[in-house]
Amino acid sequence: MKIETRKEVQVKLNASSEPLPGEPLKIGGYAAKFNNPYDMGDCWETLAADCFDASKDNPSIVLLWNHDTSKPLGRVSAGNLRVFTDAVGLGFECELLDTPSAREVHALVAAGVYNQCSFGFICEQEVMIREKGAMKPTRKIQRAKLMELSLVCFPANPNTEVSVRELPKQKRRVYLPPQF
């Protein structure tokens, strides 16, 4: 089976999120949006809302930087990556580890340099829809095995989001100088 990748756009960032010392670095967003066709050249492609239901809890799913397996940012089995589906699409939240590359990724997402996502999958079931008068068909992915999510610069689908996440205000730690 062939692993396919789809690059999604609009990795939406909240650049105001500069973590306080000791707070974890978090990013999250949508790697895919359902029932939202995007142009794949020879056809349009769309994702059924339940296409990832059987595989989204796979402990092997990783979050990568530019599909580079030598630059993992999170993994479901490590407990720092959560993958979910809702009415919008395929979402994720990742608490980045305290590494130089994770801090770099967080800064690039916060600055809006990385603002798009992609996902890698194996198509298990699809249907080609040929509407009368349409210039090209639509490939609807009905079931897919999700392999990975990636932060990318150039997506195939312009409908994704990624942002820096903050801890809820009541859980933020405040550091005061010793004189207080």
Secondary structure as GFF3:
##gff-version 3
##sequence-region A 1 180
A	DSSP	beta_strand	4	8	.	.	.	ID=ss1
A	DSSP	beta_strand	25	33	.	.	.	ID=ss2
A	DSSP	beta_strand	38	39	.	.	.	ID=ss3
A	DSSP	beta_strand	44	47	.	.	.	ID=ss4
A	DSSP	beta_strand	62	65	.	.	.	ID=ss5
A	DSSP	beta_strand	68	75	.	.	.	ID=ss6
A	DSSP	three_ten_helix	76	78	.	.	.	ID=ss7
A	DSSP	beta_strand	81	85	.	.	.	ID=ss8
A	DSSP	beta_strand	89	96	.	.	.	ID=ss9
A	DSSP	alpha_helix	100	111	.	.	.	ID=ss10
A	DSSP	beta_strand	116	129	.	.	.	ID=ss11
A	DSSP	beta_strand	138	152	.	.	.	ID=ss12
A	DSSP	beta_strand	161	165	.	.	.	ID=ss13
A	DSSP	three_ten_helix	169	171	.	.	.	ID=ss14
###
